[in-house]
Structures are given as C-alpha cells and as structure tokens.
C-alpha cells in the first residue's frame, strides 16, 4: 500500500472478487474508515463482478482495482478493464442487472471514465455517514 492509494491487478476470475475485498478492507482499516467497510465491500463486489463476467478481453489481460482515500471520510473505488463495452444500468427484475442499481443506491456518486489504453474505468465514491459526501 502506498499511503492513500492501493492499486492491484487481477486475473479475470471470480476468485479475484474476494481477494480484492480483503485488500479494500485492509486499506479502509488503515485509513480509519471501518464505518464504511461493509458498504464499500459490496460496491466493490458489484463493480468487480461486472468486469469479471462481462469484460470479454484477450486471455492474459488483467483487471485493475484502485482504492483511493477520498477527502477525509471516504474512498473512491475504481475497477479498470480493457473491454470497450460500457456497463448498462438495467431496471431490477429477471436474472442479473441489479448490480449497478445497487451501486447507484449506495454510492455518493459513480460513473464510467476513459482510461489510458483500451477499455474503461468504472468508479464509485463512498463517504462515511454524516461525512462531507453524505447529506
């Protein structure tokens, strides 16, 4: 870990989701942000699972997570992959499609950004209850 930023690369495998959650929990504990640990882990799980399931990229391409301390009381979670397709927020119902609805309800903000090279970065910002990012 490098101060206020933790970046890791993962093989596109369902196993990486649990490993990434453990890295996030460690970072949040180090930043005294345990109060948002459960919500942040859920948001990360949704974003990373989307990348694992939907990012159809060449074998060997990695998914990157970046956890960055955001202001005093929050975290910015980003999941980068090399797939050009954008995530689609669908109405709940049927199989799948609820992840981004959940992220939208839990995060202060979220979005999709370009990144250096191919693909995109899907990110979310969360703040501790009563913090600057929360009403």
Backbone as CSV, one residue per row, in Angstrom:
resi,resn,N_x,N_y,N_z,CA_x,CA_y,CA_z,C_x,C_y,C_z
1,UNK,0.855,-1.174,0.000,0.000,0.000,0.000,0.897,1.231,0.000
2,UNK,0.464,2.239,-0.750,1.243,3.457,-0.881,0.437,4.637,-0.350
3,UNK,0.437,4.840,0.960,-0.270,5.971,1.542,-1.764,5.906,1.341
4,UNK,-2.277,6.809,0.525,-3.711,6.930,0.323,-4.217,6.257,-0.947
5,UNK,-3.410,5.404,-1.578,-3.808,4.716,-2.810,-3.351,3.263,-2.754
6,UNK,-4.258,2.357,-3.126,-3.930,0.936,-3.236,-4.366,0.480,-4.624
7,UNK,-3.406,0.012,-5.417,-3.690,-0.458,-6.770,-3.231,-1.900,-6.888
8,UNK,-4.111,-2.742,-7.437,-3.787,-4.153,-7.641,-4.298,-4.594,-9.009
9,UNK,-3.627,-5.595,-9.578,-4.066,-6.197,-10.844,-4.482,-7.629,-10.572
10,UNK,-5.547,-8.051,-11.258,-6.150,-9.355,-11.006,-6.395,-10.098,-12.308
11,UNK,-6.231,-11.414,-12.251,-6.653,-12.261,-13.357,-8.179,-12.209,-13.409
12,UNK,-8.742,-12.304,-14.592,-10.208,-12.263,-14.751,-10.803,-13.583,-14.285
13,UNK,-11.016,-13.674,-12.985,-11.501,-14.887,-12.345,-12.416,-14.500,-11.197
14,UNK,-13.484,-15.273,-10.959,-14.354,-14.966,-9.820,-13.598,-14.922,-8.492
15,UNK,-12.497,-15.642,-8.396,-11.704,-15.676,-7.164,-11.158,-14.297,-6.785
16,UNK,-10.932,-13.450,-7.788,-10.339,-12.138,-7.502,-11.274,-11.248,-6.688
17,UNK,-12.574,-11.490,-6.739,-13.520,-10.622,-6.038,-13.281,-10.674,-4.525
18,UNK,-13.186,-11.850,-3.968,-12.931,-11.987,-2.536,-11.557,-11.459,-2.143
19,UNK,-10.566,-11.702,-2.977,-9.217,-11.203,-2.694,-9.191,-9.677,-2.699
20,UNK,-9.874,-9.081,-3.650,-9.924,-7.619,-3.728,-10.671,-7.023,-2.534
21,UNK,-11.750,-7.690,-2.115,-12.472,-7.214,-0.923,-11.553,-7.197,0.295
22,UNK,-10.724,-8.228,0.445,-9.789,-8.274,1.572,-8.797,-7.110,1.498
23,UNK,-8.323,-6.784,0.317,-7.402,-5.642,0.145,-8.102,-4.330,0.501
24,UNK,-9.356,-4.200,0.083,-10.112,-2.987,0.389,-10.331,-2.859,1.888
25,UNK,-10.719,-3.945,2.538,-10.946,-3.904,3.989,-9.673,-3.482,4.731
26,UNK,-8.539,-3.992,4.286,-7.260,-3.626,4.917,-6.988,-2.135,4.733
27,UNK,-7.203,-1.636,3.515,-6.968,-0.212,3.256,-7.897,0.657,4.109
28,UNK,-9.163,0.296,4.162,-10.115,1.088,4.951,-9.752,1.078,6.435
29,UNK,-9.298,-0.058,6.942,-8.858,-0.116,8.346,-7.658,0.804,8.562
30,UNK,-6.709,0.786,7.636,-5.532,1.648,7.746,-5.902,3.126,7.696
31,UNK,-6.977,3.457,6.986,-7.412,4.844,6.841,-8.467,5.232,7.889
32,UNK,-8.706,4.364,8.864,-9.726,4.610,9.894,-11.109,4.846,9.282
33,UNK,-11.439,4.037,8.276,-12.735,4.142,7.604,-13.533,2.847,7.727
34,UNK,-13.374,2.168,8.849,-14.095,0.902,9.056,-15.609,1.088,9.021
35,UNK,-16.086,2.294,9.276,-17.536,2.533,9.288,-18.178,2.350,7.915
36,UNK,-17.397,2.398,6.851,-17.959,2.199,5.505,-17.508,0.880,4.884
37,UNK,-16.871,0.041,5.680,-16.292,-1.203,5.174,-17.315,-2.102,4.474
38,UNK,-18.441,-2.355,5.094,-19.415,-3.281,4.510,-20.009,-2.748,3.207
39,UNK,-20.380,-1.480,3.212,-20.954,-0.879,2.005,-19.901,-0.817,0.895
40,UNK,-18.688,-0.420,1.234,-17.626,-0.338,0.236,-17.318,-1.716,-0.348
41,UNK,-17.291,-2.741,0.485,-17.027,-4.100,0.001,-18.127,-4.572,-0.945
42,UNK,-19.370,-4.223,-0.652,-20.482,-4.587,-1.524,-20.379,-3.868,-2.872
43,UNK,-20.085,-2.588,-2.849,-19.924,-1.824,-4.090,-18.774,-2.390,-4.913
44,UNK,-17.647,-2.645,-4.281,-16.519,-3.249,-4.986,-16.916,-4.584,-5.602
45,UNK,-17.612,-5.414,-4.847,-18.036,-6.724,-5.350,-18.863,-6.583,-6.620
46,UNK,-19.785,-5.641,-6.635,-20.635,-5.445,-7.806,-19.816,-4.964,-9.001
47,UNK,-18.954,-3.968,-8.799,-18.157,-3.436,-9.909,-17.188,-4.482,-10.458
48,UNK,-16.517,-5.188,-9.560,-15.527,-6.169,-9.995,-16.185,-7.391,-10.625
49,UNK,-17.306,-7.827,-10.073,-18.024,-8.954,-10.671,-18.477,-8.608,-12.080
50,UNK,-18.943,-7.371,-12.296,-19.311,-6.949,-13.654,-18.131,-7.084,-14.606
51,UNK,-16.953,-6.666,-14.169,-15.773,-6.769,-15.025,-15.410,-8.226,-15.298
52,UNK,-15.472,-9.064,-14.281,-15.139,-10.482,-14.445,-16.118,-11.152,-15.407
53,UNK,-17.391,-10.861,-15.275,-18.416,-11.533,-16.078,-18.517,-10.957,-17.485
54,UNK,-18.437,-9.641,-17.612,-18.766,-9.001,-18.888,-17.581,-8.496,-19.701
55,UNK,-16.418,-8.354,-19.117,-15.276,-7.805,-19.852,-14.629,-8.888,-20.700
56,UNK,-15.133,-9.031,-21.897,-14.624,-10.050,-22.814,-13.347,-9.521,-23.464
57,UNK,-12.222,-9.926,-22.910,-10.922,-9.447,-23.389,-10.032,-10.641,-23.690
58,UNK,-8.924,-10.367,-24.326,-7.974,-11.414,-24.680,-7.467,-12.122,-23.431
59,UNK,-7.188,-13.410,-23.543,-6.611,-14.130,-22.396,-5.347,-13.424,-21.923
60,UNK,-5.174,-13.419,-20.630,-3.985,-12.798,-20.051,-4.167,-11.340,-19.679
61,UNK,-5.229,-10.687,-20.194,-5.478,-9.294,-19.820,-5.958,-9.251,-18.379
62,UNK,-5.517,-8.282,-17.649,-5.829,-8.175,-16.223,-6.902,-7.116,-15.974
63,UNK,-7.550,-7.238,-14.841,-8.462,-6.224,-14.326,-7.701,-5.516,-13.210
64,UNK,-7.848,-4.206,-13.143,-7.147,-3.444,-12.111,-8.150,-2.801,-11.161
65,UNK,-7.857,-2.876,-9.876,-8.630,-2.135,-8.882,-7.743,-1.040,-8.307
66,UNK,-8.369,0.077,-8.000,-7.657,1.174,-7.356,-8.554,1.742,-6.272
67,UNK,-8.063,1.733,-5.052,-8.776,2.301,-3.914,-8.006,3.545,-3.509
68,UNK,-8.698,4.659,-3.499,-8.052,5.932,-3.182,-8.838,6.620,-2.074
69,UNK,-8.125,7.005,-1.051,-8.790,7.766,0.014,-9.365,9.026,-0.608
70,UNK,-10.619,9.305,-0.289,-11.318,10.452,-0.876,-11.659,11.426,0.231
71,UNK,-11.089,12.599,0.160,-11.231,13.602,1.205,-10.850,12.967,2.542
72,UNK,-11.499,13.318,3.610,-11.124,12.815,4.931,-11.895,11.557,5.290
73,UNK,-13.113,11.449,4.782,-14.034,10.447,5.301,-14.554,9.467,4.257
74,UNK,-13.850,9.308,3.139,-14.394,8.447,2.098,-13.343,7.726,1.295
75,UNK,-13.854,6.974,0.318,-12.995,6.196,-0.561,-13.550,6.257,-1.976
76,UNK,-12.657,6.267,-2.932,-13.016,6.150,-4.354,-12.532,4.779,-4.794
77,UNK,-13.452,3.977,-5.280,-13.159,2.628,-5.749,-13.253,2.644,-7.263
78,UNK,-12.202,2.203,-7.943,-12.231,2.136,-9.407,-11.852,0.725,-9.850
79,UNK,-12.560,0.241,-10.870,-12.267,-1.050,-11.478,-12.043,-0.792,-12.965
80,UNK,-10.846,-1.077,-13.437,-10.472,-0.857,-14.830,-10.364,-2.184,-15.562
81,UNK,-10.877,-2.199,-16.790,-10.698,-3.378,-17.635,-10.476,-2.920,-19.066
82,UNK,-10.016,-3.820,-19.916,-9.660,-3.485,-21.288,-10.822,-3.628,-22.272
83,UNK,-11.998,-3.939,-21.789,-13.166,-4.102,-22.654,-13.762,-2.734,-22.966
84,UNK,-14.070,-2.485,-24.222,-14.608,-1.186,-24.638,-16.085,-1.019,-24.305
85,UNK,-16.825,-2.123,-24.130,-18.254,-2.037,-23.845,-18.522,-1.353,-22.522
86,UNK,-19.561,-0.531,-22.496,-19.908,0.207,-21.285,-20.924,-0.568,-20.459
87,UNK,-20.862,-0.417,-19.151,-21.856,-1.085,-18.309,-23.234,-0.467,-18.530
88,UNK,-24.242,-1.288,-18.399,-25.614,-0.833,-18.594,-26.379,-1.009,-17.293
89,UNK,-26.964,0.074,-16.827,-27.792,0.024,-15.619,-29.194,-0.361,-16.056
90,UNK,-29.617,-1.540,-15.629,-30.932,-2.050,-16.004,-31.876,-2.002,-14.815
91,UNK,-33.148,-1.935,-15.129,-34.150,-1.989,-14.063,-34.118,-3.370,-13.423
92,UNK,-34.310,-3.436,-12.127,-34.318,-4.739,-11.456,-35.417,-5.638,-12.024
93,UNK,-35.145,-6.920,-11.992,-36.113,-7.896,-12.486,-35.408,-8.896,-13.365
94,UNK,-35.893,-10.093,-13.360,-35.245,-11.118,-14.164,-33.903,-11.483,-13.583
95,UNK,-33.078,-12.087,-14.405,-31.746,-12.500,-13.961,-30.744,-11.380,-14.189
96,UNK,-29.988,-11.083,-13.187,-28.902,-10.118,-13.309,-29.393,-8.693,-13.502
97,UNK,-28.432,-7.807,-13.671,-28.753,-6.428,-13.959,-29.007,-5.544,-12.761
98,UNK,-28.937,-6.081,-11.568,-29.236,-5.278,-10.379,-28.002,-4.623,-9.776
99,UNK,-26.826,-5.027,-10.182,-25.599,-4.540,-9.563,-25.426,-3.041,-9.613
100,UNK,-25.615,-2.443,-10.784,-25.424,-1.005,-10.891,-26.554,-0.227,-10.222
101,UNK,-27.736,-0.805,-10.152,-28.829,-0.178,-9.395,-28.427,-0.125,-7.915
102,UNK,-27.844,-1.204,-7.437,-27.374,-1.259,-6.054,-26.256,-0.239,-5.821
103,UNK,-25.294,-0.191,-6.735,-24.195,0.778,-6.628,-24.759,2.196,-6.601
104,UNK,-25.717,2.470,-7.471,-26.323,3.798,-7.540,-26.982,4.178,-6.213
105,UNK,-27.580,3.213,-5.547,-28.243,3.484,-4.280,-27.297,3.622,-3.095
106,UNK,-26.138,2.995,-3.178,-25.202,3.001,-2.050,-24.118,4.070,-2.138
107,UNK,-23.687,4.394,-3.341,-22.562,5.312,-3.525,-23.027,6.764,-3.517
108,UNK,-22.137,7.658,-3.109,-22.403,9.089,-3.227,-22.503,9.468,-4.694
109,UNK,-21.622,8.884,-5.490,-21.622,9.082,-6.938,-20.894,7.909,-7.564
110,UNK,-21.144,7.694,-8.855,-20.439,6.650,-9.594,-20.491,7.015,-11.074
111,UNK,-19.629,6.399,-11.847,-19.628,6.683,-13.273,-18.620,5.823,-14.010
112,UNK,-18.463,6.162,-15.266,-17.526,5.464,-16.147,-16.631,6.516,-16.767
113,UNK,-15.329,6.259,-16.753,-14.356,7.190,-17.322,-13.452,6.464,-18.303
114,UNK,-12.888,7.241,-19.220,-11.853,6.695,-20.090,-10.631,6.412,-19.245
115,UNK,-9.774,5.554,-19.758,-8.514,5.294,-19.076,-7.413,5.246,-20.117
116,UNK,-6.194,5.316,-19.679,-5.062,5.214,-20.602,-5.091,3.831,-21.241
117,UNK,-5.050,3.776,-22.543,-5.109,2.490,-23.235,-6.544,2.081,-23.501
118,UNK,-6.716,0.825,-23.813,-8.043,0.298,-24.154,-8.909,0.163,-22.917
119,UNK,-10.212,0.256,-23.123,-11.147,-0.040,-22.051,-11.661,1.167,-21.318
120,UNK,-12.018,0.926,-20.060,-12.699,1.942,-19.263,-12.387,1.751,-17.785
121,UNK,-12.783,2.736,-17.010,-12.698,2.686,-15.561,-14.097,2.946,-15.022
122,UNK,-14.618,2.009,-14.250,-15.912,2.188,-13.592,-15.599,2.473,-12.133
123,UNK,-16.138,3.564,-11.615,-15.750,4.020,-10.280,-16.971,4.387,-9.443
124,UNK,-16.750,4.414,-8.145,-17.774,4.853,-7.183,-17.074,5.542,-6.024
125,UNK,-17.726,6.550,-5.482,-17.231,7.284,-4.319,-18.204,7.059,-3.174
126,UNK,-17.665,6.702,-2.008,-18.474,6.495,-0.808,-17.885,7.311,0.331
127,UNK,-18.771,7.845,1.170,-18.345,8.597,2.345,-18.984,8.008,3.578
128,UNK,-18.334,8.234,4.701,-18.881,7.781,5.982,-20.186,8.518,6.268
129,UNK,-21.136,7.863,6.936,-22.381,8.541,7.301,-22.076,9.822,8.064
130,UNK,-22.738,10.910,7.666,-22.508,12.193,8.318,-21.284,12.924,7.798
131,UNK,-20.560,12.297,6.851,-19.362,12.922,6.303,-19.709,13.939,5.224
132,UNK,-18.687,14.500,4.585,-18.867,15.539,3.589,-19.707,15.078,2.401
133,UNK,-19.548,13.806,2.007,-20.260,13.318,0.836,-21.686,12.906,1.117
134,UNK,-22.100,12.858,2.355,-23.446,12.401,2.715,-24.288,13.554,3.253
135,UNK,-25.535,13.530,2.911,-26.441,14.564,3.414,-26.895,14.222,4.814
